[in-house]
């Protein structure tokens, strides 16, 4: 039968599932199909996994002509034994059963990821009517990240069920709809204070003004949703009145990037994503971050400075909870990216509208009210773990790092604020 005349595999057509197990080495896949080629078979499906140097290779093929199956079985077993492998051949009919409607990617992050947690997630997927079609490891550090391909249940109820389970067992779970858009170009917009950076910028200013405790107390209440953000902003900024404008440069040097922030941004930029920040902080800091990190968008409040002194007021449009969501939509329109393809990252109550408006809202080490309302939560201190929620593997991150070493960064110069992007050894 020629290559231009493939067999038509129906549900009733006889097929063979050929399974190979053993120690991995180069040439196993080629060797198996060289062996099968003598019987003029068509390949219907292939799956291969290598774990700790052990290979599991499965090939679903059309059955050979009548009378040749016994010879094929003997030949495959003989070939496998010659390589100290095991072979199993199972007769059947047709292809894999069709996957159910409703397909999602479920990413699970653990630090570490325990067998108990994995069992709980798998059981909850099953309880929603979902079937796990495939499991793939995305990363082994700084966290263990695995992705489940799930079918048979819709994304929203699956997300709700797994969010509840994740909160109970202490792992982070993200659920996104499968499809062509899963790896399409996206826009990622993040909060700044306690998200992109480790600090609250207004508290850095307040430390120079001698009112850090008063400002910190108001900030905490605002981020927890206890106070109206705009009122709290005006109250805190008023305490900075009279501060010399030279303090702006001092604050810029004091800003510390969150571990993994540079890795997140440079990886996204190398992969063609657009990246922006929205902040309830101040343009006096975010403008510098935009330049230094190579961000596409940045918006924040602006401290008024008159005659070299802070007046204790802000000027222009206030970036508050509603403003952040509005800016997300504006950035998406300017980037030419549908809102469904946006990712928002934040930690405070004033990020909630933005997180809910985005296609994927990620609560990063967030306050409880935010974790409960966001699509997913990340509770490890490494910002680049968000990459795994987008289906980006650790190997892809390392490829970007290698490219950076050869050609230089695409996300700003090497003297960015915050010191080296390092983590404690795991």
Residue pairs with C-beta under 8 A, 6 or more apart in sequence:
1 7
1 40
6 42
7 13
7 42
7 62
9 15
9 42
9 44
9 62
9 94
9 95
10 94
11 93
11 94
11 95
12 93
12 94
13 62
13 63
13 93
13 94
14 62
14 63
14 91
14 92
14 93
15 44
15 60
15 61
15 62
15 63
15 91
15 92
15 93
15 94
15 95
16 41
16 60
16 61
16 62
16 63
16 64
16 69
16 72
16 89
16 90
16 91
16 92
17 58
17 59
17 60
17 89
17 90
17 92
18 32
18 36
18 58
18 59
18 60
18 61
18 76
18 87
18 88
18 89
19 56
19 57
19 58
19 87
19 88
19 89
19 90
20 28
20 32
20 55
20 56
20 57
20 58
20 80
20 85
20 86
20 87
21 54
21 55
21 56
21 57
21 85
21 86
21 87
21 88
22 54
22 55
22 80
22 83
22 84
22 85
22 86
23 53
23 54
23 55
23 84
23 85
24 50
24 53
24 54
24 55
25 83
28 55
28 57
28 83
28 85
29 48
29 57
31 79
31 83
32 57
32 59
32 76
32 79
33 43
33 59
35 75
35 76
35 79
36 59
36 61
36 72
36 76
38 75
39 64
39 65
39 68
39 72
40 64
40 65
41 61
41 62
41 63
41 64
42 61
42 62
43 59
43 60
43 61
44 60
44 61
44 62
44 95
45 58
45 59
45 60
45 95
45 96
46 57
46 58
46 59
46 60
47 57
47 58
48 55
48 56
48 57
48 58
49 55
49 56
50 56
60 95
60 96
63 69
63 91
64 72
69 91
72 89
73 89
76 87
76 89
77 87
77 89
79 87
80 86
80 87
99 131
99 133
99 151
99 152
100 129
100 130
100 131
100 151
100 152
100 153
101 151
101 152
102 130
102 151
102 152
102 153
102 154
102 155
102 158
103 149
103 150
103 151
103 177
103 178
103 179
104 130
104 149
104 150
104 151
104 153
104 155
104 158
104 159
104 175
104 176
104 177
104 178
105 147
105 148
105 149
105 150
105 175
105 176
105 177
105 178
105 182
105 391
106 121
106 125
106 147
106 148
106 150
106 158
106 162
106 173
106 174
106 175
107 138
107 145
107 146
107 147
107 148
107 173
107 174
107 175
107 176
107 388
107 389
107 391
108 117
108 118
108 121
108 145
108 146
108 147
108 148
108 171
108 172
108 173
109 143
109 144
109 145
109 171
109 172
109 173
109 174
109 378
109 380
109 385
109 388
109 389
110 117
110 143
110 144
110 145
110 171
110 172
111 142
111 143
111 144
111 380
112 144
113 143
113 144
113 146
113 171
116 169
117 169
117 170
117 171
118 146
120 165
120 168
120 169
121 148
121 162
121 165
121 166
121 169
121 171
121 173
122 132
122 148
124 161
124 162
124 165
125 131
125 132
125 148
125 150
125 153
125 158
125 162
126 132
127 161
128 153
128 157
128 158
128 161
129 152
129 153
130 150
130 151
130 152
130 153
130 158
131 150
131 151
131 152
132 148
132 149
132 150
133 149
133 150
133 151
134 148
134 149
135 146
135 147
135 148
135 149
136 146
136 147
136 149
137 144
137 145
137 146
137 147
138 145
138 146
138 147
138 388
138 391
138 392
138 393
138 394
139 145
139 385
139 388
139 393
139 394
139 397
140 394
141 394
141 426
142 260
142 380
142 382
142 384
142 385
142 423
142 426
143 380
143 382
143 385
143 388
145 385
145 388
145 394
147 388
147 391
149 178
150 158
155 175
155 176
155 177
158 175
159 175
159 375
159 376
162 173
162 175
163 173
163 375
163 376
165 173
166 172
166 173
166 377
167 371
170 379
172 376
172 377
172 378
172 379
172 380
172 385
173 376
174 360
174 362
174 375
174 376
174 389
175 375
175 376
176 182
176 359
176 360
176 389
181 340
181 341
182 391
183 391
184 341
185 272
185 273
185 274
185 337
185 341
186 273
186 274
186 337
186 341
186 342
186 343
186 359
186 390
187 273
187 274
187 275
187 276
187 331
187 332
187 335
187 337
187 341
187 342
187 343
188 268
188 273
188 274
188 275
188 276
188 342
188 343
188 344
188 345
188 386
189 275
189 276
189 277
189 278
189 297
189 327
189 328
189 331
189 342
189 343
189 344
189 345
189 354
189 358
190 196
190 275
190 276
190 277
190 278
190 344
190 345
190 346
190 364
191 277
191 278
191 279
191 280
191 324
191 345
191 346
191 347
191 348
191 351
191 354
191 364
192 201
192 277
192 278
192 279
192 281
192 285
192 286
192 289
192 300
193 199
193 200
193 201
193 202
193 279
193 280
193 281
193 348
194 200
194 223
194 347
194 348
194 365
195 258
195 345
195 346
195 347
195 351
195 364
195 383
196 257
196 258
196 261
196 277
196 289
196 383
197 255
197 256
197 257
197 258
197 261
197 289
197 418
198 256
198 257
198 258
198 418
199 254
199 255
199 256
200 216
200 219
200 281
201 251
201 255
201 279
201 281
201 282
201 285
202 215
202 219
202 236
202 237
202 240
202 281
202 282
203 212
203 215
203 216
203 219
204 251
204 254
204 255
205 240
205 243
205 247
205 251
205 282
205 310
206 212
206 214
206 215
206 216
206 236
206 239
206 240
208 243
208 247
208 250
208 251
209 239
209 240
209 242
209 243
211 239
211 240
214 239
215 236
215 239
218 227
218 232
218 235
218 236
219 232
219 236
221 227
221 232
222 228
222 229
222 232
222 233
222 348
222 349
222 350
223 347
223 348
223 349
223 350
223 367
224 348
224 349
224 367
224 369
225 349
225 367
225 369
229 280
229 320
229 321
229 349
229 350
230 318
230 320
233 280
233 301
233 314
233 318
233 320
234 313
234 314
237 303
237 312
237 313
237 314
238 312
238 313
239 312
240 303
240 310
240 312
241 309
241 310
241 311
241 312
242 309
242 310
242 312
243 309
243 310
244 308
244 309
244 310
245 305
245 308
245 309
245 310
246 308
247 310
248 284
248 285
251 284
251 285
252 284
252 285
252 288
252 417
253 417
255 285
255 289
255 417
255 418
256 417
256 418
256 419
257 416
257 417
257 418
257 419
257 421
258 381
258 382
258 383
259 381
259 382
259 383
259 421
259 422
259 423
260 382
260 383
260 384
260 385
260 421
260 423
261 293
261 383
261 384
261 418
261 421
262 293
262 411
262 416
262 421
263 383
263 384
263 387
263 397
263 401
263 421
264 383
264 384
264 386
264 387
265 275
265 293
265 294
265 295
265 411
266 294
266 400
266 401
266 404
266 409
266 410
266 411
267 384
267 387
267 392
267 396
267 397
267 400
268 275
268 387
269 275
269 294
269 410
269 411
270 400
270 403
270 404
270 410
271 392
271 396
271 400
274 296
274 297
274 331
274 335
274 337
275 295
275 296
275 297
276 295
276 296
276 297
276 298
276 299
276 331
277 286
277 289
277 290
277 295
277 297
277 298
277 299
277 300
278 298
278 299
278 300
278 319
278 323
278 324
278 327
278 328
278 354
279 285
279 286
279 298
279 299
279 300
279 301
279 319
280 300
280 301
280 319
280 320
280 324
280 348
280 350
281 300
281 301
282 300
282 301
282 302
282 303
282 314
283 298
283 299
283 300
283 301
283 302
283 303
284 302
284 303
285 300
286 298
286 299
286 300
287 298
288 417
289 295
289 298
289 417
290 297
290 298
291 412
292 412
292 413
292 415
292 416
292 417
293 411
293 412
293 416
294 409
294 410
294 411
294 412
295 411
296 331
296 335
297 327
297 331
297 334
297 335
299 319
299 327
300 319
301 314
301 316
301 318
301 319
302 314
302 315
302 316
303 310
303 313
303 314
303 315
304 310
304 311
304 312
304 313
304 314
304 315
305 311
317 323
319 327
320 350
321 349
321 350
321 351
321 352
321 353
321 354
322 353
324 346
324 350
324 351
324 353
324 354
325 353
325 354
325 356
325 357
327 354
328 339
328 342
328 344
328 354
328 357
328 358
329 339
329 357
331 342
332 338
332 339
332 341
332 342
338 359
339 357
339 358
339 359
340 359
341 359
342 357
342 358
342 359
342 360
343 358
343 359
343 360
343 361
343 362
343 386
343 389
343 390
344 351
344 354
344 355
344 357
344 358
344 360
344 361
344 362
345 361
345 362
345 364
345 383
345 386
346 352
346 354
346 355
346 361
346 362
346 363
346 364
346 366
346 370
347 363
347 364
347 365
347 366
347 367
347 370
348 366
348 367
348 370
349 367
349 369
349 370
351 363
351 366
351 370
352 369
352 370
352 373
352 374
354 361
355 361
355 362
355 363
355 370
355 373
355 374
355 375
356 373
356 374
358 375
360 375
360 376
360 389
361 374
361 375
361 376
362 374
362 375
362 376
362 377
362 378
362 386
362 389
363 370
363 371
363 373
363 374
363 376
363 377
363 378
364 377
364 378
364 383
364 386
365 378
365 379
365 380
365 381
366 374
366 377
371 377
371 379
376 389
378 385
378 386
378 389
382 423
384 397
387 397
388 394
404 410
